[in-house]
Amino acid sequence: MSCNLYLVFEYMEHDLVGLASHLGLKFTEALVKCYMEQLFRGLDHYHSCGVLHRDIKGSNLLTDNNGILKIIDFGLARFFDPNQAQPLIS
């Protein structure tokens, strides 16, 4: 029996590295606040589910033309117990 797996993802126009290198674009304070709020909410959600991303960088943050931010590339992510009393170290 043959089986194929296809992954279909939403198209995102940009990553933050690409936007930052665009000569005509300025990151306003309001835009930075908008992106940071979305990033922190996303990370808070993952952490509450016991997931550490471990590779947050501009090329792993995608945005669309409406300013919606998506966190990608969970290849280095690890699970942890959010109720663990012992601090995590690298």
Backbone as XML, in Angstrom:
<?xml version="1.0"?>
<chain id="A" units="angstrom">
  <residue number="1" name="MET">
    <atom name="N" x="0.844" y="-1.177" z="0.000"/>
    <atom name="CA" x="0.000" y="0.000" z="0.000"/>
    <atom name="C" x="0.887" y="1.238" z="0.000"/>
  </residue>
  <residue number="2" name="SER">
    <atom name="N" x="0.632" y="2.146" z="-0.895"/>
    <atom name="CA" x="1.394" y="3.380" z="-1.007"/>
    <atom name="C" x="0.602" y="4.514" z="-0.368"/>
  </residue>
  <residue number="3" name="CYS">
    <atom name="N" x="1.326" y="5.383" z="0.302"/>
    <atom name="CA" x="0.662" y="6.487" z="0.989"/>
    <atom name="C" x="1.488" y="7.752" z="0.803"/>
  </residue>
  <residue number="4" name="ASN">
    <atom name="N" x="0.843" y="8.828" z="0.441"/>
    <atom name="CA" x="1.507" y="10.120" z="0.307"/>
    <atom name="C" x="0.956" y="11.072" z="1.351"/>
  </residue>
  <residue number="5" name="LEU">
    <atom name="N" x="1.841" y="11.869" z="1.902"/>
    <atom name="CA" x="1.448" y="12.876" z="2.876"/>
    <atom name="C" x="1.737" y="14.245" z="2.280"/>
  </residue>
  <residue number="6" name="TYR">
    <atom name="N" x="0.739" y="15.097" z="2.257"/>
    <atom name="CA" x="0.896" y="16.448" z="1.745"/>
    <atom name="C" x="0.591" y="17.435" z="2.864"/>
  </residue>
  <residue number="7" name="LEU">
    <atom name="N" x="1.470" y="18.401" z="3.035"/>
    <atom name="CA" x="1.248" y="19.465" z="4.014"/>
    <atom name="C" x="0.918" y="20.742" z="3.256"/>
  </residue>
  <residue number="8" name="VAL">
    <atom name="N" x="-0.157" y="21.386" z="3.624"/>
    <atom name="CA" x="-0.578" y="22.624" z="2.984"/>
    <atom name="C" x="-0.560" y="23.715" z="4.044"/>
  </residue>
  <residue number="9" name="PHE">
    <atom name="N" x="0.178" y="24.780" z="3.759"/>
    <atom name="CA" x="0.331" y="25.870" z="4.719"/>
    <atom name="C" x="-0.253" y="27.158" z="4.158"/>
  </residue>
  <residue number="10" name="GLU">
    <atom name="N" x="-0.638" y="28.017" z="5.049"/>
    <atom name="CA" x="-1.096" y="29.347" z="4.681"/>
    <atom name="C" x="0.083" y="30.130" z="4.105"/>
  </residue>
  <residue number="11" name="TYR">
    <atom name="N" x="-0.165" y="30.896" z="3.045"/>
    <atom name="CA" x="0.891" y="31.710" z="2.451"/>
    <atom name="C" x="1.118" y="32.956" z="3.303"/>
  </residue>
  <residue number="12" name="MET">
    <atom name="N" x="2.361" y="33.199" z="3.642"/>
    <atom name="CA" x="2.741" y="34.405" z="4.382"/>
    <atom name="C" x="3.726" y="35.180" z="3.510"/>
  </residue>
  <residue number="13" name="GLU">
    <atom name="N" x="3.494" y="36.467" z="3.346"/>
    <atom name="CA" x="4.244" y="37.262" z="2.390"/>
    <atom name="C" x="5.701" y="37.519" z="2.779"/>
  </residue>
  <residue number="14" name="HIS">
    <atom name="N" x="5.996" y="37.648" z="4.080"/>
    <atom name="CA" x="7.315" y="38.128" z="4.499"/>
    <atom name="C" x="7.793" y="37.417" z="5.759"/>
  </residue>
  <residue number="15" name="ASP">
    <atom name="N" x="9.112" y="37.471" z="5.981"/>
    <atom name="CA" x="9.652" y="37.202" z="7.310"/>
    <atom name="C" x="10.236" y="38.518" z="7.816"/>
  </residue>
  <residue number="16" name="LEU">
    <atom name="N" x="10.515" y="38.602" z="9.105"/>
    <atom name="CA" x="10.978" y="39.879" z="9.660"/>
    <atom name="C" x="12.352" y="40.272" z="9.148"/>
  </residue>
  <residue number="17" name="VAL">
    <atom name="N" x="13.203" y="39.304" z="8.829"/>
    <atom name="CA" x="14.521" y="39.630" z="8.269"/>
    <atom name="C" x="14.353" y="40.292" z="6.908"/>
  </residue>
  <residue number="18" name="GLY">
    <atom name="N" x="13.472" y="39.734" z="6.077"/>
    <atom name="CA" x="13.221" y="40.320" z="4.765"/>
    <atom name="C" x="12.642" y="41.714" z="4.860"/>
  </residue>
  <residue number="19" name="LEU">
    <atom name="N" x="11.724" y="41.919" z="5.793"/>
    <atom name="CA" x="11.153" y="43.252" z="5.977"/>
    <atom name="C" x="12.200" y="44.246" z="6.458"/>
  </residue>
  <residue number="20" name="ALA">
    <atom name="N" x="13.050" y="43.825" z="7.377"/>
    <atom name="CA" x="14.069" y="44.725" z="7.928"/>
    <atom name="C" x="15.087" y="45.126" z="6.867"/>
  </residue>
  <residue number="21" name="SER">
    <atom name="N" x="15.330" y="44.258" z="5.887"/>
    <atom name="CA" x="16.321" y="44.566" z="4.853"/>
    <atom name="C" x="15.725" y="45.372" z="3.704"/>
  </residue>
  <residue number="22" name="HIS">
    <atom name="N" x="14.408" y="45.554" z="3.698"/>
    <atom name="CA" x="13.749" y="46.347" z="2.663"/>
    <atom name="C" x="14.063" y="47.815" z="2.912"/>
  </residue>
  <residue number="23" name="LEU">
    <atom name="N" x="14.708" y="48.465" z="1.943"/>
    <atom name="CA" x="15.233" y="49.817" z="2.156"/>
    <atom name="C" x="14.160" y="50.866" z="2.430"/>
  </residue>
  <residue number="24" name="GLY">
    <atom name="N" x="12.990" y="50.750" z="1.849"/>
    <atom name="CA" x="11.972" y="51.780" z="2.009"/>
    <atom name="C" x="11.086" y="51.613" z="3.226"/>
  </residue>
  <residue number="25" name="LEU">
    <atom name="N" x="11.264" y="50.547" z="3.980"/>
    <atom name="CA" x="10.365" y="50.271" z="5.101"/>
    <atom name="C" x="10.980" y="50.697" z="6.428"/>
  </residue>
  <residue number="26" name="LYS">
    <atom name="N" x="10.202" y="51.410" z="7.210"/>
    <atom name="CA" x="10.612" y="51.800" z="8.562"/>
    <atom name="C" x="9.724" y="51.081" z="9.564"/>
  </residue>
  <residue number="27" name="PHE">
    <atom name="N" x="10.333" y="50.521" z="10.588"/>
    <atom name="CA" x="9.576" y="49.896" z="11.664"/>
    <atom name="C" x="9.178" y="50.989" z="12.649"/>
  </residue>
  <residue number="28" name="THR">
    <atom name="N" x="7.914" y="51.355" z="12.655"/>
    <atom name="CA" x="7.440" y="52.354" z="13.603"/>
    <atom name="C" x="7.315" y="51.710" z="14.982"/>
  </residue>
  <residue number="29" name="GLU">
    <atom name="N" x="7.233" y="52.544" z="15.994"/>
    <atom name="CA" x="7.062" y="52.030" z="17.355"/>
    <atom name="C" x="5.774" y="51.218" z="17.464"/>
  </residue>
  <residue number="30" name="ALA">
    <atom name="N" x="4.721" y="51.694" z="16.828"/>
    <atom name="CA" x="3.438" y="50.979" z="16.877"/>
    <atom name="C" x="3.542" y="49.610" z="16.209"/>
  </residue>
  <residue number="31" name="LEU">
    <atom name="N" x="4.264" y="49.519" z="15.091"/>
    <atom name="CA" x="4.423" y="48.243" z="14.394"/>
    <atom name="C" x="5.243" y="47.263" z="15.225"/>
  </residue>
  <residue number="32" name="VAL">
    <atom name="N" x="6.316" y="47.754" z="15.834"/>
    <atom name="CA" x="7.144" y="46.898" z="16.690"/>
    <atom name="C" x="6.323" y="46.394" z="17.875"/>
  </residue>
  <residue number="33" name="LYS">
    <atom name="N" x="5.542" y="47.277" z="18.496"/>
    <atom name="CA" x="4.684" y="46.861" z="19.616"/>
    <atom name="C" x="3.682" y="45.799" z="19.172"/>
  </residue>
  <residue number="34" name="CYS">
    <atom name="N" x="3.118" y="45.971" z="17.987"/>
    <atom name="CA" x="2.145" y="45.014" z="17.458"/>
    <atom name="C" x="2.797" y="43.648" z="17.266"/>
  </residue>
  <residue number="35" name="TYR">
    <atom name="N" x="3.975" y="43.614" z="16.647"/>
    <atom name="CA" x="4.682" y="42.347" z="16.434"/>
    <atom name="C" x="5.102" y="41.713" z="17.760"/>
  </residue>
  <residue number="36" name="MET">
    <atom name="N" x="5.608" y="42.523" z="18.682"/>
    <atom name="CA" x="6.066" y="41.976" z="19.965"/>
    <atom name="C" x="4.897" y="41.414" z="20.769"/>
  </residue>
  <residue number="37" name="GLU">
    <atom name="N" x="3.765" y="42.094" z="20.757"/>
    <atom name="CA" x="2.596" y="41.585" z="21.484"/>
    <atom name="C" x="2.167" y="40.229" z="20.925"/>
  </residue>
  <residue number="38" name="GLN">
    <atom name="N" x="2.138" y="40.112" z="19.604"/>
    <atom name="CA" x="1.768" y="38.837" z="18.988"/>
    <atom name="C" x="2.790" y="37.748" z="19.313"/>
  </residue>
  <residue number="39" name="LEU">
    <atom name="N" x="4.079" y="38.099" z="19.272"/>
    <atom name="CA" x="5.132" y="37.136" z="19.595"/>
    <atom name="C" x="4.996" y="36.655" z="21.035"/>
  </residue>
  <residue number="40" name="PHE">
    <atom name="N" x="4.822" y="37.576" z="21.968"/>
    <atom name="CA" x="4.716" y="37.195" z="23.380"/>
    <atom name="C" x="3.461" y="36.370" z="23.656"/>
  </residue>
  <residue number="41" name="ARG">
    <atom name="N" x="2.358" y="36.710" z="23.011"/>
    <atom name="CA" x="1.134" y="35.913" z="23.187"/>
    <atom name="C" x="1.325" y="34.500" z="22.637"/>
  </residue>
  <residue number="42" name="GLY">
    <atom name="N" x="1.983" y="34.410" z="21.485"/>
    <atom name="CA" x="2.242" y="33.094" z="20.905"/>
    <atom name="C" x="3.154" y="32.261" z="21.776"/>
  </residue>
  <residue number="43" name="LEU">
    <atom name="N" x="4.244" y="32.863" z="22.256"/>
    <atom name="CA" x="5.171" y="32.132" z="23.124"/>
    <atom name="C" x="4.501" y="31.738" z="24.433"/>
  </residue>
  <residue number="44" name="ASP">
    <atom name="N" x="3.677" y="32.623" z="24.979"/>
    <atom name="CA" x="2.954" y="32.296" z="26.206"/>
    <atom name="C" x="2.052" y="31.081" z="25.990"/>
  </residue>
  <residue number="45" name="HIS">
    <atom name="N" x="1.398" y="31.037" z="24.848"/>
    <atom name="CA" x="0.535" y="29.892" z="24.538"/>
    <atom name="C" x="1.357" y="28.608" z="24.449"/>
  </residue>
  <residue number="46" name="TYR">
    <atom name="N" x="2.459" y="28.639" z="23.700"/>
    <atom name="CA" x="3.299" y="27.439" z="23.573"/>
    <atom name="C" x="3.849" y="27.011" z="24.922"/>
  </residue>
  <residue number="47" name="HIS">
    <atom name="N" x="4.314" y="27.962" z="25.722"/>
    <atom name="CA" x="4.867" y="27.629" z="27.038"/>
    <atom name="C" x="3.798" y="27.024" z="27.943"/>
  </residue>
  <residue number="48" name="SER">
    <atom name="N" x="2.568" y="27.539" z="27.867"/>
    <atom name="CA" x="1.497" y="26.970" z="28.693"/>
    <atom name="C" x="1.153" y="25.546" z="28.265"/>
  </residue>
  <residue number="49" name="CYS">
    <atom name="N" x="1.504" y="25.194" z="27.027"/>
    <atom name="CA" x="1.303" y="23.821" z="26.529"/>
    <atom name="C" x="2.538" y="22.959" z="26.741"/>
  </residue>
  <residue number="50" name="GLY">
    <atom name="N" x="3.579" y="23.526" z="27.371"/>
    <atom name="CA" x="4.784" y="22.760" z="27.656"/>
    <atom name="C" x="5.747" y="22.656" z="26.494"/>
  </residue>
  <residue number="51" name="VAL">
    <atom name="N" x="5.755" y="23.655" z="25.601"/>
    <atom name="CA" x="6.642" y="23.634" z="24.436"/>
    <atom name="C" x="7.591" y="24.828" z="24.500"/>
  </residue>
  <residue number="52" name="LEU">
    <atom name="N" x="8.895" y="24.558" z="24.368"/>
    <atom name="CA" x="9.913" y="25.601" z="24.234"/>
    <atom name="C" x="10.369" y="25.630" z="22.784"/>
  </residue>
  <residue number="53" name="HIS">
    <atom name="N" x="10.303" y="26.778" z="22.133"/>
    <atom name="CA" x="10.666" y="26.894" z="20.719"/>
    <atom name="C" x="12.171" y="26.749" z="20.520"/>
  </residue>
  <residue number="54" name="ARG">
    <atom name="N" x="12.967" y="27.476" z="21.232"/>
    <atom name="CA" x="14.431" y="27.429" z="21.261"/>
    <atom name="C" x="15.131" y="27.957" z="20.008"/>
  </residue>
  <residue number="55" name="ASP">
    <atom name="N" x="14.414" y="28.612" z="19.090"/>
    <atom name="CA" x="15.064" y="29.160" z="17.894"/>
    <atom name="C" x="14.318" y="30.394" z="17.386"/>
  </residue>
  <residue number="56" name="ILE">
    <atom name="N" x="13.990" y="31.301" z="18.304"/>
    <atom name="CA" x="13.288" y="32.518" z="17.899"/>
    <atom name="C" x="14.288" y="33.470" z="17.252"/>
  </residue>
  <residue number="57" name="LYS">
    <atom name="N" x="14.019" y="33.819" z="16.000"/>
    <atom name="CA" x="14.825" y="34.785" z="15.249"/>
    <atom name="C" x="13.949" y="35.342" z="14.143"/>
  </residue>
  <residue number="58" name="GLY">
    <atom name="N" x="14.386" y="36.422" z="13.545"/>
    <atom name="CA" x="13.573" y="37.108" z="12.545"/>
    <atom name="C" x="13.141" y="36.246" z="11.381"/>
  </residue>
  <residue number="59" name="SER">
    <atom name="N" x="14.004" y="35.336" z="10.945"/>
    <atom name="CA" x="13.643" y="34.488" z="9.802"/>
    <atom name="C" x="12.625" y="33.416" z="10.171"/>
  </residue>
  <residue number="60" name="ASN">
    <atom name="N" x="12.366" y="33.218" z="11.464"/>
    <atom name="CA" x="11.344" y="32.268" z="11.909"/>
    <atom name="C" x="10.054" y="32.962" z="12.333"/>
  </residue>
  <residue number="61" name="LEU">
    <atom name="N" x="9.952" y="34.244" z="12.018"/>
    <atom name="CA" x="8.738" y="35.015" z="12.299"/>
    <atom name="C" x="8.202" y="35.544" z="10.979"/>
  </residue>
  <residue number="62" name="LEU">
    <atom name="N" x="7.073" y="35.012" z="10.543"/>
    <atom name="CA" x="6.475" y="35.408" z="9.273"/>
    <atom name="C" x="5.337" y="36.385" z="9.511"/>
  </residue>
  <residue number="63" name="THR">
    <atom name="N" x="5.141" y="37.290" z="8.550"/>
    <atom name="CA" x="4.037" y="38.242" z="8.631"/>
    <atom name="C" x="3.312" y="38.291" z="7.294"/>
  </residue>
  <residue number="64" name="ASP">
    <atom name="N" x="2.042" y="38.631" z="7.365"/>
    <atom name="CA" x="1.310" y="38.874" z="6.124"/>
    <atom name="C" x="1.126" y="40.380" z="5.958"/>
  </residue>
  <residue number="65" name="ASN">
    <atom name="N" x="0.442" y="40.777" z="4.899"/>
    <atom name="CA" x="0.269" y="42.212" z="4.633"/>
    <atom name="C" x="-0.696" y="42.887" z="5.598"/>
  </residue>
  <residue number="66" name="ASN">
    <atom name="N" x="-1.363" y="42.109" z="6.446"/>
    <atom name="CA" x="-2.243" y="42.675" z="7.469"/>
    <atom name="C" x="-1.543" y="42.806" z="8.817"/>
  </residue>
  <residue number="67" name="GLY">
    <atom name="N" x="-0.250" y="42.465" z="8.884"/>
    <atom name="CA" x="0.502" y="42.583" z="10.126"/>
    <atom name="C" x="0.339" y="41.408" z="11.070"/>
  </residue>
  <residue number="68" name="ILE">
    <atom name="N" x="-0.233" y="40.303" z="10.588"/>
    <atom name="CA" x="-0.401" y="39.108" z="11.419"/>
    <atom name="C" x="0.921" y="38.352" z="11.455"/>
  </residue>
  <residue number="69" name="LEU">
    <atom name="N" x="1.386" y="38.029" z="12.654"/>
    <atom name="CA" x="2.667" y="37.357" z="12.858"/>
    <atom name="C" x="2.441" y="35.873" z="13.131"/>
  </residue>
  <residue number="70" name="LYS">
    <atom name="N" x="3.282" y="35.028" z="12.539"/>
    <atom name="CA" x="3.232" y="33.581" z="12.771"/>
    <atom name="C" x="4.629" y="33.100" z="13.141"/>
  </residue>
  <residue number="71" name="ILE">
    <atom name="N" x="4.707" y="32.242" z="14.134"/>
    <atom name="CA" x="5.971" y="31.636" z="14.559"/>
    <atom name="C" x="6.109" y="30.308" z="13.816"/>
  </residue>
  <residue number="72" name="ILE">
    <atom name="N" x="7.279" y="30.100" z="13.182"/>
    <atom name="CA" x="7.494" y="28.867" z="12.416"/>
    <atom name="C" x="8.769" y="28.169" z="12.880"/>
  </residue>
  <residue number="73" name="ASP">
    <atom name="N" x="9.044" y="27.026" z="12.292"/>
    <atom name="CA" x="10.259" y="26.226" z="12.464"/>
    <atom name="C" x="10.431" y="25.738" z="13.905"/>
  </residue>
  <residue number="74" name="PHE">
    <atom name="N" x="9.722" y="24.692" z="14.222"/>
    <atom name="CA" x="9.789" y="24.093" z="15.551"/>
    <atom name="C" x="10.746" y="22.906" z="15.580"/>
  </residue>
  <residue number="75" name="GLY">
    <atom name="N" x="11.730" y="22.912" z="14.672"/>
    <atom name="CA" x="12.680" y="21.805" z="14.590"/>
    <atom name="C" x="13.528" y="21.619" z="15.833"/>
  </residue>
  <residue number="76" name="LEU">
    <atom name="N" x="13.795" y="22.686" z="16.566"/>
    <atom name="CA" x="14.595" y="22.598" z="17.796"/>
    <atom name="C" x="13.729" y="22.607" z="19.053"/>
  </residue>
  <residue number="77" name="ALA">
    <atom name="N" x="12.420" y="22.647" z="18.892"/>
    <atom name="CA" x="11.507" y="22.739" z="20.041"/>
    <atom name="C" x="11.607" y="21.501" z="20.924"/>
  </residue>
  <residue number="78" name="ARG">
    <atom name="N" x="11.366" y="21.706" z="22.200"/>
    <atom name="CA" x="11.380" y="20.616" z="23.177"/>
    <atom name="C" x="10.180" y="20.769" z="24.098"/>
  </residue>
  <residue number="79" name="PHE">
    <atom name="N" x="9.724" y="19.636" z="24.609"/>
    <atom name="CA" x="8.655" y="19.639" z="25.603"/>
    <atom name="C" x="9.253" y="19.801" z="26.992"/>
  </residue>
  <residue number="80" name="PHE">
    <atom name="N" x="8.497" y="20.420" z="27.882"/>
    <atom name="CA" x="8.898" y="20.550" z="29.278"/>
    <atom name="C" x="7.636" y="20.533" z="30.128"/>
  </residue>
  <residue number="81" name="ASP">
    <atom name="N" x="7.832" y="20.338" z="31.406"/>
    <atom name="CA" x="6.704" y="20.354" z="32.342"/>
    <atom name="C" x="6.541" y="21.774" z="32.863"/>
  </residue>
  <residue number="82" name="PRO">
    <atom name="N" x="5.459" y="22.480" z="32.490"/>
    <atom name="CA" x="5.289" y="23.862" z="32.943"/>
    <atom name="C" x="5.155" y="23.996" z="34.457"/>
  </residue>
  <residue number="83" name="ASN">
    <atom name="N" x="4.877" y="22.901" z="35.161"/>
    <atom name="CA" x="4.743" y="22.939" z="36.619"/>
    <atom name="C" x="6.039" y="22.567" z="37.331"/>
  </residue>
  <residue number="84" name="GLN">
    <atom name="N" x="7.103" y="22.379" z="36.584"/>
    <atom name="CA" x="8.398" y="21.994" z="37.146"/>
    <atom name="C" x="8.943" y="23.115" z="38.027"/>
  </residue>
  <residue number="85" name="ALA">
    <atom name="N" x="9.355" y="22.763" z="39.230"/>
    <atom name="CA" x="9.880" y="23.764" z="40.160"/>
    <atom name="C" x="11.347" y="24.067" z="39.882"/>
  </residue>
  <residue number="86" name="GLN">
    <atom name="N" x="12.059" y="23.133" z="39.276"/>
    <atom name="CA" x="13.484" y="23.310" z="39.006"/>
    <atom name="C" x="13.664" y="24.227" z="37.791"/>
  </residue>
  <residue number="87" name="PRO">
    <atom name="N" x="14.553" y="25.222" z="37.864"/>
    <atom name="CA" x="14.752" y="26.113" z="36.712"/>
    <atom name="C" x="15.386" y="25.367" z="35.540"/>
  </residue>
  <residue number="88" name="LEU">
    <atom name="N" x="15.023" y="25.805" z="34.324"/>
    <atom name="CA" x="15.603" y="25.225" z="33.119"/>
    <atom name="C" x="16.914" y="25.926" z="32.809"/>
  </residue>
  <residue number="89" name="ILE">
    <atom name="N" x="17.929" y="25.166" z="32.448"/>
    <atom name="CA" x="19.219" y="25.750" z="32.083"/>
    <atom name="C" x="19.633" y="25.194" z="30.733"/>
  </residue>
  <residue number="90" name="SER">
    <atom name="N" x="20.520" y="25.916" z="30.063"/>
    <atom name="CA" x="20.975" y="25.444" z="28.749"/>
    <atom name="C" x="22.276" y="24.690" z="28.873"/>
  </residue>
</chain>
